[in-house]
Amino acid sequence: MKPITAAVALGLLLGFGGRAGAQFDIVIAPGSALAGNALALAAVNRAAAAWEARISDPITITIGADFAPLGGSTLALGSSVNLLVSYNTVRNQLVADAANEADDAVAGFLPTAAQFSAILPAGRSLSGSVFGTKANLKAMGFAGLDGVFGASDGTVTFNGSVTFDFDSSDGVTAGTVDLQTLAAHYIGQVLGFASAVDVVNDGATSVSPLVLDLFRFTDNVTGQDPATNAEFTFFPRNLTPGASVITDDLAHEYAMSTGTANAGFPGTDGHEAGNWKADELSGTTLGVMDPTLATGVAYGPSEADFRALDLIGYEVAPVPEPTAALLLFGGGGVLLRRRPLRTRDRG
């Protein structure tokens, strides 16, 4: 992770990071194997377009993508460029970014650094800073990040040993994995679906929440699950692996994964904590940020996926009116059907 100090962050917060007249653009920078497979590259670009359809921030997100033999049943590996910013700098920018959006009024009640608290395992403490993916920080309005840290916002490597379907418009061939759906998931991670719970799970003692963690609460526990603006401000966020948690904006509650397997945290469900709760565990499909993917199915970003990005600083358009004949990845990426039991974990 590349840190950015509070002083540098303040210097970069001069205005919006986009270009006049620009639109939200996810640029896929293909490696040689992906560039040499036109059908696969088209599938990954369609996945990017599914996110672009609802987001209007005038910024460019650049993601490197390629195939490589990863072995086993791993579908892909991804990484994001993460930058460290002082807590109040992030909090104040989220408040300012949401000021003209009635549906994001809850952001105005985010706690200040003096008010912020978190439930952590023994021996851990908050650092006073927040990690954000570079893409997320650009959406929030931090300018100049590409000039300082380079154009790349993240990478994804698809397992070249997996049999993929490169065009789900006519359905997904039985026994194959839809590349477009998988790519949409990993693009979502670069955009900001991430949690410090995974760092805690790996043994970190100084903890910097990710931006999405500012909305992460214990589910259905008195004094921890907020129902009012004041409770949203003062109730602690839960950054403990294995805890039953939700992303909560007072109007919606979305169950989250609880961390990869760790004997020290028996409640972990085996999935990275920045994802929704896997639907085979919760019984509810929330969106493309579900951590597992079965063969033979395809779908795009859901309303829950876009709502989370809206909360963490993206400008998200309302869902368009449905047409008479919605197609997969059409209608603004509405989730169209439930998936069967998962056979592979995508991370």
Backbone torsions as a table, in degrees:
resi	resn	phi	psi	omega
1	MET	NA	138.6	179.9
2	LYS	-100.8	114.8	-177.0
3	PRO	-77.7	150.4	171.3
4	ILE	-124.7	125.3	-175.0
5	THR	-75.2	161.1	179.3
6	ALA	-59.2	-38.8	-179.0
7	ALA	-64.1	-42.9	177.8
8	VAL	-66.1	-41.7	-179.3
9	ALA	-58.6	-42.7	180.0
10	LEU	-64.3	-36.5	179.0
11	GLY	-67.9	-30.0	-178.4
12	LEU	-85.4	-17.8	-177.1
13	LEU	-81.9	69.3	-175.3
14	LEU	-106.2	-16.4	-177.3
15	GLY	167.1	-173.7	-176.4
16	PHE	-72.3	144.7	-175.5
17	GLY	-80.0	0.0	-177.2
18	GLY	-94.8	-174.0	-179.5
19	ARG	-106.0	149.7	178.2
20	ALA	-57.0	129.5	178.7
21	GLY	77.3	2.4	-177.8
22	ALA	-78.4	166.4	175.2
23	GLN	-128.4	167.7	179.5
24	PHE	-65.6	128.5	-173.5
25	ASP	-140.6	121.6	172.9
26	ILE	-101.4	113.9	-178.7
27	VAL	-98.0	120.0	174.7
28	ILE	-90.7	118.4	178.5
29	ALA	-99.7	98.1	-171.9
30	PRO	-79.2	140.5	167.9
31	GLY	-75.0	-179.5	-171.9
32	SER	-62.9	-40.1	-177.5
33	ALA	-68.1	-42.8	178.6
34	LEU	-70.2	-40.3	179.6
35	ALA	-62.2	-28.9	-179.6
36	GLY	-84.0	0.5	-180.0
37	ASN	-122.6	92.4	-173.2
38	ALA	-60.0	-38.9	-179.2
39	LEU	-66.9	-41.6	179.0
40	ALA	-66.3	-44.1	179.9
41	LEU	-62.4	-38.2	177.2
42	ALA	-63.3	-37.8	178.7
43	ALA	-64.5	-43.0	179.3
44	VAL	-65.9	-39.5	177.7
45	ASN	-66.9	-33.7	175.4
46	ARG	-66.7	-36.1	176.6
47	ALA	-62.0	-42.8	176.7
48	ALA	-61.5	-41.4	-179.0
49	ALA	-64.0	-31.2	178.8
50	ALA	-63.7	-36.6	174.5
51	TRP	-74.5	-41.2	-177.9
52	GLU	-60.6	-29.0	-173.0
53	ALA	-60.7	-25.5	-174.8
54	ARG	-116.5	-4.8	-174.8
55	ILE	-109.9	137.0	-173.4
56	SER	-121.5	3.7	178.1
57	ASP	-57.8	132.3	-177.1
58	PRO	-81.5	66.2	-176.8
59	ILE	-134.7	161.2	175.8
60	THR	-114.3	129.0	177.3
61	ILE	-110.1	126.5	-177.7
62	THR	-113.1	124.0	-176.6
63	ILE	-126.9	121.3	173.9
64	GLY	-76.9	139.5	-177.7
65	ALA	-145.5	143.4	179.6
66	ASP	-163.8	173.5	171.2
67	PHE	-102.9	147.5	172.8
68	ALA	-158.7	151.5	177.6
69	PRO	-74.0	107.3	-177.8
70	LEU	-95.0	-18.4	179.8
71	GLY	80.3	160.7	176.4
72	GLY	60.8	-153.8	-178.0
73	SER	-98.9	7.8	177.1
74	THR	-60.6	128.3	-179.3
75	LEU	-83.6	-36.4	-177.7
76	ALA	-167.5	163.6	172.6
77	LEU	-128.5	138.7	-179.4
78	GLY	-134.4	159.5	175.1
79	SER	-147.5	153.6	177.9
80	SER	-124.2	150.7	169.9
81	VAL	-79.6	118.1	-177.9
82	ASN	-111.7	134.4	-177.8
83	LEU	-121.1	144.3	-176.3
84	LEU	-100.8	128.0	-177.2
85	VAL	-134.0	149.1	178.5
86	SER	-59.8	147.1	-175.5
87	TYR	-55.6	-52.2	-175.5
88	ASN	-64.2	-31.3	177.2
89	THR	-62.0	-45.9	177.8
90	VAL	-66.9	-47.3	-177.8
91	ARG	-59.3	-46.9	-177.9
92	ASN	-66.0	-33.9	178.6
93	GLN	-71.0	-37.6	175.0
94	LEU	-62.2	-41.6	178.4
95	VAL	-62.1	-46.8	-179.6
96	ALA	-65.1	-40.2	-177.8
97	ASP	-64.9	-31.1	-176.7
98	ALA	-93.2	-2.1	-170.5
99	ALA	-60.2	-30.5	-177.8
100	ASN	-100.7	16.0	-177.8
101	GLU	-124.1	107.7	-175.6
102	ALA	-60.2	-34.5	-177.6
103	ASP	-72.9	-12.9	179.2
104	ASP	-108.4	22.0	-177.2
105	ALA	-58.7	-25.8	-179.4
106	VAL	-60.4	-27.6	179.6
107	ALA	-60.4	-27.9	177.7
108	GLY	-66.1	-13.0	-179.8
109	PHE	-107.5	12.4	172.3
110	LEU	-60.1	138.7	-178.6
111	PRO	-66.7	148.3	168.9
112	THR	-73.0	174.1	178.6
113	ALA	-59.1	-37.2	-179.6
114	ALA	-69.3	-24.7	-178.0
115	GLN	-95.2	-18.1	-171.8
116	PHE	-74.6	135.7	174.5
117	SER	-143.1	161.5	-178.7
118	ALA	-146.0	148.3	173.7
119	ILE	-86.2	117.6	-176.3
120	LEU	-130.3	155.1	173.7
121	PRO	-64.4	160.7	178.7
122	ALA	-57.3	140.3	178.0
123	GLY	87.7	-0.8	177.4
124	ARG	-109.1	152.7	177.3
125	SER	-148.2	158.1	179.0
126	LEU	-76.0	144.1	-177.4
127	SER	-85.2	-19.8	-173.7
128	GLY	91.1	1.7	179.7
129	SER	-124.2	172.2	179.0
130	VAL	-131.0	136.2	169.3
131	PHE	-89.3	139.4	171.4
132	GLY	-133.7	144.0	170.5
133	THR	-64.0	148.3	-177.9
134	LYS	-59.0	-37.1	177.3
135	ALA	-60.0	-44.9	-180.0
136	ASN	-62.3	-44.1	-179.7
137	LEU	-64.7	-37.4	176.1
138	LYS	-63.1	-41.4	178.4
139	ALA	-63.2	-33.4	179.2
140	MET	-71.5	-18.2	177.8
141	GLY	117.8	6.4	176.5
142	PHE	-75.2	119.8	-176.3
143	ALA	-95.8	156.9	171.1
144	GLY	80.5	7.7	-175.0
145	LEU	-68.3	-37.8	179.3
146	ASP	-64.1	-36.9	179.7
147	GLY	-65.2	-32.5	-178.5
148	VAL	-87.0	-41.8	-169.9
149	PHE	-111.9	2.1	-179.2
150	GLY	95.2	164.0	-174.1
151	ALA	-73.6	-28.5	-173.4
152	SER	-67.6	134.1	173.7
153	ASP	-105.5	-11.5	179.1
154	GLY	167.1	177.2	179.5
155	THR	-140.7	156.7	171.2
156	VAL	-140.9	135.6	177.4
157	THR	-119.4	117.2	179.1
158	PHE	-87.8	143.5	-177.8
159	ASN	-72.5	110.9	-179.7
160	GLY	-66.7	-10.5	179.1
161	SER	-87.9	-7.7	-179.5
162	VAL	-88.2	144.5	175.7
163	THR	-87.3	112.1	-177.2
164	PHE	-103.8	152.7	166.2
165	ASP	-100.2	126.6	-174.3
166	PHE	-96.4	-3.1	-179.6
167	ASP	-148.1	99.4	-176.6
168	SER	-89.8	5.9	-179.0
169	SER	-63.3	-24.2	178.2
170	ASP	-110.4	23.0	-176.7
171	GLY	95.5	168.0	-178.7
172	VAL	-108.1	127.4	-179.3
173	THR	-59.3	134.4	179.9
174	ALA	-54.7	135.8	178.3
175	GLY	84.4	-1.5	178.6
176	THR	-110.9	161.1	179.4
177	VAL	-104.0	131.7	-179.9
178	ASP	-74.5	115.2	-176.7
179	LEU	-66.0	-35.7	-178.9
180	GLN	-63.0	-44.4	178.0
181	THR	-63.0	-44.9	-179.6
182	LEU	-62.0	-43.4	179.8
183	ALA	-64.0	-38.6	178.7
184	ALA	-60.6	-38.1	178.5
185	HIS	-62.3	-48.7	-176.5
186	TYR	-71.4	-30.2	172.2
187	ILE	-63.2	-40.2	177.1
188	GLY	-58.9	-37.3	177.1
189	GLN	-63.4	-42.7	178.2
190	VAL	-63.5	-37.2	-178.8
191	LEU	-68.3	-24.6	175.8
192	GLY	148.8	2.9	176.7
193	PHE	-78.7	94.8	-177.8
194	ALA	-159.6	158.2	-177.5
195	SER	-145.1	143.6	175.1
196	ALA	-70.1	-11.7	177.6
197	VAL	-57.1	-35.5	179.7
198	ASP	-67.6	-32.8	176.3
199	VAL	-70.6	-41.4	175.1
200	VAL	-59.6	-43.3	-179.9
201	ASN	-60.9	-28.8	179.8
202	ASP	-86.7	-1.4	173.7
203	GLY	108.1	3.4	180.0
204	ALA	-62.0	142.2	178.7
205	THR	-104.4	-28.5	174.2
206	SER	-101.5	118.5	-166.7
207	VAL	-113.6	125.7	174.2
208	SER	-113.4	111.4	-179.9
209	PRO	-62.4	151.9	167.3
210	LEU	-80.3	163.8	-175.3
211	VAL	-58.7	-42.7	-180.0
212	LEU	-62.2	-26.0	179.0
213	ASP	-65.1	-19.0	179.5
214	LEU	-67.8	-9.6	177.6
215	PHE	-115.9	15.8	-172.9
216	ARG	-99.6	113.8	-176.8
217	PHE	-126.2	159.3	171.5
218	THR	-67.1	138.1	-179.3
219	ASP	-85.3	128.7	167.5
220	ASN	58.2	41.1	174.1
221	VAL	-124.2	126.4	-179.5
222	THR	-58.3	132.3	-179.8
223	GLY	85.2	0.1	-179.0
224	GLN	-132.9	-20.4	-179.4
225	ASP	-106.6	103.4	-170.0
226	PRO	-74.7	148.2	175.5
227	ALA	-127.8	-9.4	-179.0
228	THR	-130.4	166.2	177.9
229	ASN	-60.2	-42.1	-179.4
230	ALA	-64.7	-40.2	177.4
231	GLU	-66.3	-36.9	176.5
232	PHE	-60.2	-36.2	178.7
233	THR	-70.7	-46.9	-166.4
234	PHE	-101.7	-16.2	178.1
235	PHE	-71.7	145.2	-177.4
236	PRO	-73.6	146.9	169.2
237	ARG	-79.2	152.1	-176.7
238	ASN	-109.4	112.5	-178.7
239	LEU	-116.2	29.6	-179.9
240	THR	-98.7	124.8	176.1
241	PRO	-58.0	139.4	176.6
242	GLY	90.8	-12.2	-179.4
243	ALA	-75.3	147.7	176.1
244	SER	-78.8	109.4	-169.4
245	VAL	-131.3	163.1	179.9
246	ILE	-137.1	152.4	160.9
247	THR	-88.5	124.5	-167.3
248	ASP	-133.3	124.6	173.8
249	ASP	-116.1	19.5	-179.2
250	LEU	78.9	-30.8	177.0
251	ALA	-95.2	-25.1	-178.4
252	HIS	-136.0	146.6	172.8
253	GLU	-128.6	126.4	-178.5
254	TYR	-122.7	121.1	-179.0
255	ALA	-67.9	138.4	-176.5
256	MET	-112.5	154.7	170.3
257	SER	-66.0	161.1	-170.5
258	THR	-120.0	5.7	174.5
259	GLY	120.7	153.6	176.4
260	THR	-68.8	163.8	-173.7
261	ALA	-57.1	133.3	178.7
262	ASN	-155.0	120.0	-177.0
263	ALA	-60.7	-24.9	179.4
264	GLY	-75.6	-15.6	179.8
265	PHE	-130.1	86.3	-171.3
266	PRO	-64.9	-14.4	-178.7
267	GLY	-87.0	-1.5	-178.9
268	THR	-64.1	144.6	-176.1
269	ASP	-100.7	3.3	176.1
270	GLY	93.3	2.2	-176.1
271	HIS	-123.8	146.7	179.4
272	GLU	-57.5	140.2	-166.6
273	ALA	-75.6	-11.4	177.0
274	GLY	-80.5	-0.9	179.6
275	ASN	-96.4	161.1	168.3
276	TRP	-62.2	162.9	172.3
277	LYS	-64.2	130.5	179.7
278	ALA	-57.2	134.0	-172.3
279	ASP	-70.4	-20.3	175.0
280	GLU	-72.5	-15.3	175.8
281	LEU	-95.7	-37.5	-174.6
282	SER	-94.3	-23.0	-175.5
283	GLY	83.1	2.2	-178.7
284	THR	-130.3	128.6	175.5
285	THR	-87.9	118.9	-178.0
286	LEU	-96.4	-34.1	-179.5
287	GLY	164.9	-167.4	-175.9
288	VAL	-70.4	-13.1	176.2
289	MET	-87.9	14.0	164.1
290	ASP	-60.6	140.5	-172.6
291	PRO	-81.1	-4.8	-177.1
292	THR	-127.7	155.2	-176.5
293	LEU	-144.3	125.7	177.9
294	ALA	-88.4	166.1	173.0
295	THR	-75.4	154.6	169.8
296	GLY	82.8	10.6	-177.7
297	VAL	-132.3	158.3	178.3
298	ALA	-148.1	142.9	177.5
299	TYR	-166.6	166.7	-178.4
300	GLY	-118.3	-173.5	179.4
301	PRO	-57.7	140.0	-177.5
302	SER	-100.5	177.0	176.3
303	GLU	-62.1	-36.7	176.9
304	ALA	-63.9	-42.4	177.6
305	ASP	-57.7	-47.6	-179.1
306	PHE	-69.7	-34.2	179.5
307	ARG	-62.3	-41.4	178.9
308	ALA	-61.5	-43.2	178.5
309	LEU	-65.7	-36.9	176.4
310	ASP	-58.6	-43.4	-179.0
311	LEU	-64.3	-34.1	-174.3
312	ILE	-97.2	17.3	167.1
313	GLY	117.0	0.3	177.0
314	TYR	-85.8	149.2	174.4
315	GLU	-90.2	107.9	-173.8
316	VAL	-113.4	126.7	179.5
317	ALA	-75.1	151.1	175.3
318	PRO	-58.9	155.6	179.2
319	VAL	-63.8	132.2	179.4
320	PRO	-69.3	158.9	177.3
321	GLU	-63.5	135.9	-179.8
322	PRO	-67.2	147.1	174.9
323	THR	-95.3	176.2	-176.6
324	ALA	-68.8	-24.6	-175.3
325	ALA	-137.4	80.2	177.6
326	LEU	-71.2	139.4	175.0
327	LEU	-109.5	161.3	175.3
328	LEU	-57.0	136.4	-175.9
329	PHE	67.3	12.2	175.2
330	GLY	-102.0	-176.4	177.9
331	GLY	57.3	35.6	177.9
332	GLY	75.1	17.4	176.3
333	GLY	84.6	28.2	179.2
334	VAL	-67.9	138.0	177.6
335	LEU	-69.3	124.7	-170.0
336	LEU	-101.8	-28.8	-178.1
337	ARG	-155.5	157.2	-178.5
338	ARG	-79.2	146.2	-179.4
339	ARG	-92.4	152.7	173.7
340	PRO	-75.9	178.9	-179.7
341	LEU	-54.6	137.2	-176.1
342	ARG	-72.1	147.2	175.2
343	THR	-115.3	-17.5	-178.8
344	ARG	-139.9	149.2	178.3
345	ASP	-101.9	129.3	-178.4
346	ARG	-101.6	-7.6	178.6
347	GLY	91.9	NA	NA
